[in-house]
């Protein structure tokens, strides 16, 4: 049994608290139960400040009185987990687990540094989300003599609701008339501020059965996998004073009320064969077959179907899409032990991401899977009598039919996914850890990556200018990343203690693939430190995150009317304590 407690304070922000504990309960010689509980409260650091918004076409001005609060992006989660392991026989074991968690959060995690100060934003409706889920899992493992049999199954039930301010969308002169005056003949103009709400339910189950055997020279695995997911989501764009003739239902101008079903079945196998004492070959293959269906409604009383104004009922369903895919992927590997300390390898692997269906018209009802081919060579080594670990690799990846989610109001009123062509990613990476002295350990990891689109992409086939050009960097792929850390161990106050410093740098990168929204985000470096003291059965830690108080651009949202930047947490200082009962 044991527990951990921590508290932290955010520079010019709120405070955070965490408590978690666990207990192991022997039931018999063959069974044991482990119970875990946790509670975590994250302090906020974004201020919702006073502001106003004037809609240019109607001249209506809205203020955000009632939606002003310091450090309003707070989150609270709590959960329970129970795991039971039973040795059914000397060769069969069953492990069952159940996990439950509730999350509530308020506010947003981005700011408006152009019009306001850092960590400030103006909001005009409530921003809130709740996320409740439960997950159940069962694993059975048994020895059949010639091979080990494993079954692993899980079931997830999740409810997710979110509310957010969408008012800035109506600033656009192209859309404001539809939200304020609705072509004028529905009555007087109204405040076009929009509250967005989404209510989602998800059920997801997976089942896998695999048989594995290890021999002197030959290891093999064969298995089957099945997954099924149903997601219902009701997205609502509410304009509270809307005229009844313009409403889809109640005060909703726009609604997406749909059910999505995804399923996949796969067969897989892998063989490892030791050709010599030092040379091993691996061959793996996976055959898969999947399907996605999407049914329901999307739109207004006039779009994409016409015309249902002043109807007491919502317009009829207008979405019925189905995407099917099947293919196979391959894995090849050769590894060779140069000596007891160094292993070199070459690897070829294929990967995929399932296709799906779009929520609204635009670029196509469905989109195809995307595929990746990866080539890699490298080595892993332990040198200097174990004091130095050095690993390095070089890789090339070809990406085909890239899936990209985007929002373009000229194409659709909703975000869509499309296959945007081909790309190439190549780079090198290495990591090393060096025990400089008995007390000092130094680590360095570095990655260089060049990821580029290799053909032009046209969202509209009739366009003469591409939306994304061949040769431009893919979004969220920095050229350089590295991490430096130093760990020093020393006795203090008659207790072993460890001081660790960690610095992580991420190079500049682009926020979007599309030229119309594309901005380069600045590179940033984050410095963290911990100092831990250990006793017989307890520990005490002092920690600091983002010690230089760096304001990092994690994402720039330039697709919406209001340009917002998601930022990291400011400097955070805290302490934690824990105890283990023997």
C-alpha positions as CSV (number, residue, x, y, z in Angstrom):
1,X,0.0,0.0,0.0
2,X,1.0,3.6,-0.4
3,X,0.0,7.1,-1.3
4,X,1.3,10.2,-3.0
5,X,0.4,13.9,-2.4
6,X,1.5,17.0,-4.2
7,X,0.7,20.7,-4.4
8,X,1.9,23.3,-6.9
9,X,1.5,27.0,-7.7
10,X,1.6,28.5,-11.1
11,X,3.3,31.9,-11.8
12,X,0.5,34.5,-11.9
13,X,-1.9,31.7,-11.9
14,X,-3.8,29.3,-9.6
15,X,-2.8,26.3,-7.5
16,X,-2.9,22.6,-8.2
17,X,-3.3,19.6,-5.9
18,X,-3.0,15.9,-6.3
19,X,-3.7,12.9,-4.2
20,X,-3.5,9.2,-5.1
21,X,-3.3,5.9,-3.2
22,X,-3.2,2.2,-3.7
23,X,-3.5,-0.9,-1.7
24,X,-2.8,-4.6,-2.5
25,X,-5.1,-7.1,-0.9
26,X,-4.1,-10.8,-0.9
27,X,-7.3,-12.9,-1.2
28,X,-5.7,-16.4,-1.3
29,X,-2.5,-18.1,-2.4
30,X,-3.7,-17.8,-6.0
31,X,-5.5,-14.4,-6.0
32,X,-4.8,-10.8,-5.2
33,X,-6.7,-7.5,-5.6
34,X,-5.2,-4.1,-6.2
35,X,-7.2,-0.9,-5.6
36,X,-6.2,2.5,-6.8
37,X,-7.8,5.9,-6.4
38,X,-6.8,9.4,-7.5
39,X,-7.9,13.0,-7.4
40,X,-6.2,15.8,-9.3
41,X,-7.0,19.5,-9.5
42,X,-5.1,21.6,-12.1
43,X,-4.9,25.3,-11.5
44,X,-5.7,27.8,-14.2
45,X,-3.5,30.4,-15.8
46,X,-5.6,31.9,-18.6
47,X,-7.6,35.1,-17.7
48,X,-11.0,35.7,-19.2
49,X,-10.9,39.5,-19.4
50,X,-13.6,42.1,-20.2
51,X,-14.3,42.8,-23.8
52,X,-16.9,43.5,-26.5
53,X,-17.6,42.4,-30.0
54,X,-19.3,44.4,-32.7
55,X,-20.9,42.6,-35.6
56,X,-20.2,44.9,-38.7
57,X,-23.3,44.2,-40.8
58,X,-25.9,44.6,-38.1
59,X,-24.0,47.0,-35.9
60,X,-25.0,45.0,-32.8
61,X,-22.4,45.1,-29.9
62,X,-22.2,42.3,-27.4
63,X,-20.2,42.5,-24.1
64,X,-19.0,39.6,-22.0
65,X,-20.3,40.7,-18.6
66,X,-20.7,37.5,-16.6
67,X,-17.9,35.7,-18.4
68,X,-14.9,37.4,-16.8
69,X,-12.7,35.4,-14.5
70,X,-9.0,35.1,-13.6
71,X,-7.3,31.7,-14.1
72,X,-10.5,30.3,-15.5
73,X,-9.0,27.2,-17.3
74,X,-9.2,24.8,-14.4
75,X,-9.6,21.1,-14.5
76,X,-10.5,18.5,-12.0
77,X,-10.4,14.7,-12.4
78,X,-11.0,11.8,-10.1
79,X,-11.0,8.1,-10.6
80,X,-10.9,4.5,-9.3
81,X,-9.3,1.4,-10.6
82,X,-9.6,-2.2,-9.4
83,X,-7.5,-5.1,-10.8
84,X,-7.9,-8.8,-9.8
85,X,-5.3,-11.4,-10.7
86,X,-6.1,-15.1,-10.3
87,X,-3.9,-18.1,-10.9
88,X,-6.6,-20.5,-12.2
89,X,-4.1,-23.4,-12.4
90,X,-0.3,-23.7,-12.5
91,X,-0.4,-22.8,-16.2
92,X,-3.4,-20.5,-16.5
93,X,-3.9,-16.9,-15.3
94,X,-6.8,-14.5,-15.4
95,X,-6.5,-10.7,-14.9
96,X,-9.6,-8.6,-14.7
97,X,-9.7,-4.8,-14.3
98,X,-12.3,-2.0,-14.0
99,X,-11.5,1.7,-14.2
100,X,-13.7,4.8,-13.8
101,X,-12.8,8.4,-14.2
102,X,-14.7,11.8,-14.2
103,X,-13.2,15.0,-15.6
104,X,-14.6,18.5,-15.4
105,X,-12.8,21.5,-16.9
106,X,-13.7,25.1,-17.5
107,X,-12.2,27.7,-19.8
108,X,-9.8,27.4,-22.7
109,X,-6.1,26.8,-23.0
110,X,-5.3,29.4,-25.6
111,X,-4.8,33.2,-25.5
112,X,-5.1,36.2,-27.8
113,X,-1.6,37.8,-27.7
114,X,-2.2,40.1,-30.6
115,X,-5.2,42.0,-29.1
116,X,-4.6,41.3,-25.4
117,X,-1.7,40.5,-23.1
118,X,-0.2,37.0,-22.7
119,X,-2.5,34.5,-21.0
120,X,-5.6,36.7,-21.7
121,X,-8.6,36.0,-23.8
122,X,-12.1,37.5,-24.2
123,X,-15.0,35.0,-24.2
124,X,-18.7,35.6,-24.7
125,X,-20.3,32.3,-23.7
126,X,-19.5,29.6,-21.3
127,X,-16.5,27.3,-22.0
128,X,-16.9,24.0,-20.2
129,X,-16.5,20.2,-20.7
130,X,-17.3,17.0,-18.8
131,X,-15.8,13.6,-19.6
132,X,-16.9,10.5,-17.8
133,X,-15.8,7.0,-18.8
134,X,-15.6,3.5,-17.6
135,X,-13.4,0.7,-18.9
136,X,-13.4,-3.0,-18.3
137,X,-10.7,-5.4,-19.4
138,X,-10.0,-9.2,-19.2
139,X,-6.8,-11.0,-20.0
140,X,-6.5,-14.8,-20.0
141,X,-3.0,-16.4,-20.4
142,X,-2.3,-20.1,-20.6
143,X,0.4,-22.6,-21.5
144,X,-0.7,-25.2,-24.0
145,X,2.7,-26.9,-24.0
146,X,3.7,-26.2,-27.5
147,X,2.7,-22.5,-27.3
148,X,1.3,-19.8,-25.0
149,X,-2.3,-18.7,-25.6
150,X,-3.4,-15.2,-24.7
151,X,-6.9,-13.5,-24.9
152,X,-7.2,-9.8,-24.3
153,X,-10.5,-8.0,-24.4
154,X,-11.7,-4.5,-23.3
155,X,-14.8,-2.4,-23.3
156,X,-15.0,1.4,-23.0
157,X,-18.1,3.4,-22.3
158,X,-17.6,7.2,-22.5
159,X,-19.9,10.3,-22.3
160,X,-18.3,13.6,-23.4
161,X,-20.1,17.0,-23.3
162,X,-18.5,20.3,-24.3
163,X,-19.7,23.9,-24.4
164,X,-17.8,26.7,-26.0
165,X,-18.0,30.3,-27.3
166,X,-18.4,30.5,-31.1
167,X,-19.4,34.1,-31.4
168,X,-16.5,35.3,-33.5
169,X,-17.6,33.2,-36.4
170,X,-20.5,35.7,-37.0
171,X,-18.1,38.6,-37.4
172,X,-17.5,37.5,-41.0
173,X,-19.5,39.7,-43.3
174,X,-20.2,36.7,-45.5
175,X,-22.1,34.7,-42.8
176,X,-23.4,37.4,-40.4
177,X,-26.6,38.2,-42.4
178,X,-27.6,34.6,-42.1
179,X,-27.2,34.7,-38.3
180,X,-28.6,38.2,-37.7
181,X,-31.3,39.0,-40.2
182,X,-31.6,35.7,-42.1
183,X,-32.3,37.4,-45.4
184,X,-34.4,40.0,-43.5
185,X,-37.8,38.5,-44.1
186,X,-37.8,36.4,-40.9
187,X,-38.2,39.5,-38.7
188,X,-35.8,42.0,-37.0
189,X,-32.1,41.4,-36.8
190,X,-30.9,39.7,-33.6
191,X,-27.7,39.3,-31.7
192,X,-25.8,36.7,-33.8
193,X,-23.5,35.4,-30.9
194,X,-23.3,31.6,-31.0
195,X,-23.0,29.0,-28.2
196,X,-21.5,25.8,-29.4
197,X,-22.5,22.5,-27.6
198,X,-21.6,18.9,-28.3
199,X,-23.0,15.8,-26.6
200,X,-21.2,12.6,-27.4
201,X,-21.5,9.0,-26.3
202,X,-19.0,6.3,-27.3
203,X,-18.9,2.5,-26.9
204,X,-15.7,0.8,-27.9
205,X,-14.7,-2.9,-27.6
206,X,-11.7,-4.8,-28.7
207,X,-10.9,-8.5,-28.7
208,X,-7.5,-10.2,-29.5
209,X,-6.5,-13.8,-29.5
210,X,-2.9,-14.7,-30.1
211,X,-0.7,-17.9,-29.9
212,X,3.0,-17.5,-29.3
213,X,5.8,-20.0,-29.2
214,X,9.5,-19.7,-28.5
215,X,12.1,-22.3,-29.6
216,X,15.8,-22.5,-29.8
217,X,16.0,-20.9,-33.2
218,X,12.4,-20.1,-34.2
219,X,9.8,-17.9,-32.4
220,X,6.4,-17.3,-33.9
221,X,3.1,-15.5,-33.2
222,X,-0.3,-15.8,-34.9
223,X,-3.4,-14.1,-33.9
224,X,-6.7,-12.4,-34.7
225,X,-8.0,-9.0,-33.7
226,X,-11.5,-7.4,-33.8
227,X,-12.7,-3.9,-32.8
228,X,-16.0,-2.2,-32.9
229,X,-17.0,1.3,-32.0
230,X,-20.3,3.3,-32.0
231,X,-20.2,7.0,-31.5
232,X,-23.3,9.2,-31.3
233,X,-22.7,13.0,-31.4
234,X,-25.1,15.9,-31.4
235,X,-23.3,19.2,-32.2
236,X,-25.5,22.2,-31.8
237,X,-24.9,25.9,-32.8
238,X,-27.3,27.9,-30.7
239,X,-28.3,31.5,-31.4
240,X,-30.6,32.1,-28.4
241,X,-32.8,34.9,-29.8
242,X,-33.1,33.3,-33.3
243,X,-36.4,33.7,-35.1
244,X,-38.4,30.5,-35.2
245,X,-38.4,30.4,-39.0
246,X,-34.6,30.2,-39.2
247,X,-34.3,27.5,-36.5
248,X,-33.5,23.9,-37.2
249,X,-35.0,23.0,-33.8
250,X,-35.6,25.2,-30.7
251,X,-32.9,27.9,-30.9
252,X,-30.5,26.0,-33.1
253,X,-29.4,27.6,-36.3
254,X,-27.1,24.6,-37.2
255,X,-27.0,21.0,-36.0
256,X,-25.0,17.9,-36.6
257,X,-26.8,14.9,-35.1
258,X,-25.2,11.7,-36.3
259,X,-24.2,8.1,-35.5
260,X,-20.9,6.7,-36.6
261,X,-20.0,3.0,-36.5
262,X,-16.5,1.7,-37.1
263,X,-15.4,-1.9,-37.2
264,X,-12.3,-3.8,-38.1
265,X,-11.1,-7.4,-38.2
266,X,-7.5,-8.4,-38.7
267,X,-5.3,-11.5,-38.9
268,X,-1.6,-11.3,-38.1
269,X,1.5,-13.3,-37.7
270,X,5.2,-12.9,-37.1
271,X,8.2,-15.2,-37.3
272,X,11.6,-14.6,-35.8
273,X,14.3,-17.0,-37.0
274,X,17.9,-17.0,-35.7
275,X,19.9,-17.7,-38.8
276,X,23.1,-17.9,-36.8
277,X,24.0,-17.2,-33.2
278,X,24.3,-13.5,-34.0
279,X,22.0,-13.0,-37.0
280,X,18.2,-12.9,-36.6
281,X,15.5,-12.4,-39.3
282,X,11.9,-11.3,-38.6
283,X,8.9,-11.4,-41.0
284,X,5.5,-10.1,-40.0
285,X,2.2,-9.6,-41.9
286,X,-1.2,-8.2,-41.0
287,X,-4.3,-8.5,-43.1
288,X,-7.2,-6.2,-42.2
289,X,-10.7,-5.4,-43.3
290,X,-12.6,-2.4,-42.0
291,X,-15.9,-0.5,-42.4
292,X,-17.2,2.9,-41.3
293,X,-20.8,4.1,-41.6
294,X,-22.2,7.5,-40.8
295,X,-25.9,8.3,-40.6
296,X,-27.9,11.3,-39.5
297,X,-28.5,15.0,-40.1
298,X,-26.3,18.0,-40.8
299,X,-27.2,21.5,-41.7
300,X,-29.7,24.3,-41.4
301,X,-33.3,24.6,-42.6
302,X,-32.0,25.8,-45.9
303,X,-28.6,23.9,-46.3
304,X,-27.8,21.5,-47.7
305,X,-31.5,20.6,-48.3
306,X,-34.2,23.2,-48.9
307,X,-36.7,24.3,-47.5
308,X,-38.1,23.7,-44.0
309,X,-38.6,27.1,-42.5
310,X,-41.2,27.4,-39.8
311,X,-41.5,23.6,-39.6
312,X,-41.9,22.3,-36.0
313,X,-39.8,19.3,-36.8
314,X,-36.2,19.1,-37.7
315,X,-35.5,18.5,-41.4
316,X,-35.1,14.8,-42.4
317,X,-31.8,13.0,-42.2
318,X,-29.5,13.8,-45.1
319,X,-26.3,11.8,-44.3
320,X,-25.8,8.2,-45.2
321,X,-22.2,7.4,-45.9
322,X,-20.3,4.1,-46.0
323,X,-16.5,3.5,-46.3
324,X,-14.9,0.1,-46.7
325,X,-11.3,-0.8,-46.9
326,X,-9.1,-3.9,-46.8
327,X,-5.4,-4.5,-47.4
328,X,-2.3,-6.1,-45.9
329,X,0.9,-4.6,-44.4
330,X,4.3,-6.2,-44.1
331,X,7.2,-6.0,-41.6
332,X,10.8,-7.2,-42.3
333,X,13.8,-7.0,-39.9
334,X,17.4,-8.1,-39.8
335,X,19.5,-7.7,-36.7
336,X,23.1,-8.7,-36.2
337,X,25.2,-8.8,-33.0
338,X,28.6,-7.4,-33.8
339,X,29.7,-8.4,-30.3
340,X,28.2,-8.6,-26.9
341,X,28.0,-4.8,-26.7
342,X,26.8,-3.7,-30.2
343,X,23.8,-4.7,-32.3
344,X,23.1,-3.3,-35.8
345,X,19.7,-3.7,-37.5
346,X,17.8,-2.9,-40.6
347,X,14.0,-2.6,-40.7
348,X,11.2,-2.2,-43.3
349,X,7.7,-1.7,-42.0
350,X,4.3,-0.7,-43.4
351,X,1.6,1.0,-41.5
352,X,-1.9,2.4,-42.1
353,X,-4.6,4.5,-40.7
354,X,-8.3,3.5,-41.3
355,X,-10.5,5.4,-43.7
356,X,-13.7,7.1,-42.6
357,X,-16.7,9.3,-43.5
358,X,-17.1,13.1,-43.4
359,X,-19.8,14.8,-41.4
360,X,-20.8,17.1,-44.2
361,X,-20.5,17.7,-48.0
362,X,-17.4,19.3,-49.3
363,X,-14.5,17.2,-50.5
364,X,-16.3,13.8,-50.5
365,X,-18.5,11.7,-48.4
366,X,-15.7,9.4,-47.4
367,X,-11.9,9.4,-47.3
368,X,-9.5,6.5,-47.9
369,X,-6.9,4.9,-45.5
370,X,-3.5,6.4,-45.6
371,X,-0.4,4.3,-45.8
372,X,3.2,4.6,-44.6
373,X,6.3,2.7,-45.8
374,X,9.3,3.0,-43.4
375,X,12.9,2.2,-43.9
376,X,15.3,2.3,-41.0
377,X,18.9,1.3,-40.2
378,X,20.6,1.8,-36.9
379,X,22.5,0.3,-34.0
380,X,22.1,-0.2,-30.2
381,X,25.1,-0.4,-27.9
382,X,26.3,-0.6,-24.3
383,X,29.9,0.4,-24.0
384,X,32.6,1.2,-21.4
385,X,31.6,-1.7,-19.1
386,X,28.0,-0.5,-19.1
387,X,28.8,3.1,-18.3
388,X,27.8,4.4,-21.8
389,X,24.7,3.6,-23.8
390,X,24.5,4.8,-27.3
391,X,21.7,4.2,-29.9
392,X,21.3,5.8,-33.3
393,X,19.1,5.4,-36.4
394,X,18.5,6.9,-39.8
395,X,15.1,6.5,-41.5
396,X,13.1,7.3,-44.6
397,X,9.3,7.2,-44.6
398,X,7.0,7.5,-47.7
399,X,3.4,8.5,-46.8
400,X,0.6,8.0,-49.3
401,X,-2.9,9.3,-49.4
402,X,-2.3,11.5,-46.3
403,X,-5.4,12.1,-44.2
404,X,-5.7,15.7,-43.2
405,X,-8.4,17.4,-41.1
406,X,-9.1,21.0,-42.0
407,X,-11.6,23.8,-41.8
408,X,-12.3,25.9,-44.9
409,X,-15.5,28.0,-45.0
410,X,-15.3,28.2,-48.8
411,X,-15.8,24.4,-49.0
412,X,-17.9,23.5,-46.0
413,X,-19.4,24.9,-42.8
414,X,-17.8,22.0,-40.8
415,X,-14.3,20.6,-40.5
416,X,-13.6,17.9,-43.0
417,X,-11.0,15.2,-43.7
418,X,-9.5,14.6,-47.1
419,X,-6.6,12.6,-48.7
420,X,-4.1,15.3,-49.6
421,X,-1.5,13.3,-51.6
422,X,1.9,12.1,-50.8
423,X,4.8,13.1,-48.5
424,X,8.3,12.1,-47.5
425,X,9.9,12.2,-44.1
426,X,13.6,11.4,-43.5
427,X,15.9,12.0,-40.6
428,X,18.3,10.8,-38.0
429,X,18.0,10.3,-34.3
430,X,20.2,9.2,-31.4
431,X,20.2,9.0,-27.7
432,X,23.0,8.4,-25.2
433,X,23.4,8.1,-21.5
434,X,26.7,8.3,-19.8
435,X,27.6,7.5,-16.2
436,X,30.3,10.2,-15.8
437,X,31.0,9.3,-12.1
438,X,29.4,7.2,-9.5
439,X,27.1,10.1,-8.7
440,X,26.6,11.9,-12.1
441,X,24.6,10.6,-15.0
442,X,24.3,12.6,-18.2
443,X,21.8,12.0,-21.1
444,X,21.3,13.5,-24.5
445,X,18.8,12.7,-27.2
446,X,18.5,14.4,-30.6
447,X,16.3,14.1,-33.7
448,X,16.5,15.7,-37.1
449,X,13.5,15.3,-39.3
450,X,12.7,16.7,-42.7
451,X,9.0,16.0,-43.6
452,X,7.7,17.5,-46.9
453,X,4.7,17.3,-49.1
454,X,5.7,15.8,-52.5
455,X,2.8,16.8,-54.7
456,X,0.4,19.8,-54.9
457,X,-3.0,19.5,-53.3
458,X,-6.2,21.0,-54.6
459,X,-9.2,21.0,-52.3
460,X,-11.3,22.1,-55.3
461,X,-10.5,20.1,-58.5
462,X,-11.4,23.2,-60.6
463,X,-8.9,25.5,-58.9
464,X,-5.8,26.7,-60.7
465,X,-3.7,27.4,-57.6
466,X,-3.0,24.6,-55.1
467,X,-4.1,24.9,-51.5
468,X,-0.8,23.2,-50.5
469,X,2.4,23.1,-52.6
470,X,4.8,20.3,-53.2
471,X,8.0,20.8,-51.2
472,X,6.5,22.6,-48.2
473,X,7.0,21.3,-44.7
474,X,4.3,19.2,-43.1
475,X,2.6,20.8,-40.1
476,X,3.8,20.0,-36.5
477,X,7.1,18.5,-37.7
478,X,10.0,20.5,-36.3
479,X,13.4,20.0,-38.1
480,X,15.2,19.7,-34.8
481,X,14.4,18.4,-31.3
482,X,16.8,17.6,-28.5
483,X,16.7,16.9,-24.7
484,X,19.5,17.3,-22.3
485,X,19.4,16.0,-18.7
486,X,21.8,15.7,-15.8
487,X,21.1,13.5,-12.7
488,X,23.3,13.9,-9.6
489,X,23.0,11.6,-6.6
490,X,24.3,12.6,-3.1
491,X,23.6,12.0,0.5
492,X,22.1,14.9,2.3
493,X,20.7,15.1,5.9
494,X,21.7,11.4,6.2
495,X,19.3,10.6,3.3
496,X,20.0,9.7,-0.3
497,X,18.9,12.5,-2.6
498,X,18.8,13.1,-6.3
499,X,18.9,16.4,-8.2
500,X,17.8,16.3,-11.8
501,X,17.8,19.0,-14.5
502,X,16.1,18.6,-17.8
503,X,16.1,20.9,-20.8
504,X,14.0,20.1,-23.9
505,X,14.1,22.1,-27.1
506,X,11.6,22.0,-30.0
507,X,12.4,23.8,-33.2
508,X,10.0,26.1,-35.1
509,X,7.3,24.4,-37.1
510,X,4.2,25.2,-39.2
511,X,0.6,25.1,-37.8
512,X,-1.2,24.1,-41.0
513,X,-0.7,22.5,-44.4
514,X,-3.0,25.0,-46.2
515,X,-1.4,28.1,-47.5
516,X,-4.4,30.3,-46.5
517,X,-4.0,29.5,-42.8
518,X,-0.3,28.7,-42.6
519,X,1.9,30.3,-39.9
520,X,5.2,29.3,-38.5
521,X,5.3,28.7,-34.8
522,X,8.4,29.8,-32.9
523,X,10.8,27.3,-31.4
524,X,11.0,27.0,-27.7
525,X,13.0,25.4,-24.8
526,X,11.7,24.3,-21.5
527,X,13.8,23.8,-18.3
528,X,12.6,21.6,-15.5
529,X,14.2,20.5,-12.2
530,X,13.5,18.1,-9.4
531,X,15.2,17.4,-6.1
532,X,14.1,14.2,-4.4
533,X,15.0,12.9,-0.9
534,X,14.4,9.2,-0.1
535,X,14.1,7.5,3.3
536,X,13.2,3.9,4.2
537,X,9.6,4.0,3.1
538,X,8.9,7.6,2.1
539,X,10.1,10.3,-0.2
540,X,9.9,14.1,-0.5
541,X,10.4,16.0,-3.8
542,X,10.7,19.7,-4.7
543,X,10.1,20.4,-8.3
544,X,10.0,23.3,-10.8
545,X,8.6,23.1,-14.3
546,X,9.3,25.7,-17.0
547,X,11.8,27.5,-14.8
548,X,12.6,30.2,-17.4
549,X,8.9,31.0,-17.7
550,X,8.9,30.4,-21.5
551,X,5.8,31.2,-23.4
552,X,5.6,28.5,-26.0
553,X,3.4,28.5,-29.0
554,X,1.9,24.9,-29.0
555,X,-0.6,25.7,-31.7
556,X,-1.8,28.8,-33.7
557,X,-5.4,28.5,-34.7
558,X,-5.5,30.8,-37.8
559,X,-8.4,29.0,-39.5
560,X,-11.1,30.7,-37.4
561,X,-12.0,34.4,-37.5
562,X,-10.5,34.9,-34.0
563,X,-6.8,34.0,-34.1
564,X,-5.9,32.2,-30.9
565,X,-2.7,30.6,-29.7
566,X,-2.5,27.5,-27.4
567,X,0.2,28.0,-24.9
568,X,2.1,26.0,-22.3
569,X,1.8,26.4,-18.6
570,X,3.9,29.2,-17.0
571,X,6.5,28.6,-14.4
572,X,5.2,26.1,-11.8
573,X,6.8,25.3,-8.5
574,X,5.6,22.5,-6.2
575,X,6.4,19.8,-3.6
576,X,5.3,16.2,-3.4
577,X,5.5,13.5,-0.7
578,X,4.8,9.8,-0.7
579,X,4.9,6.8,1.4
580,X,5.0,3.0,0.8
581,X,3.9,0.6,3.5
582,X,5.8,-2.7,3.7
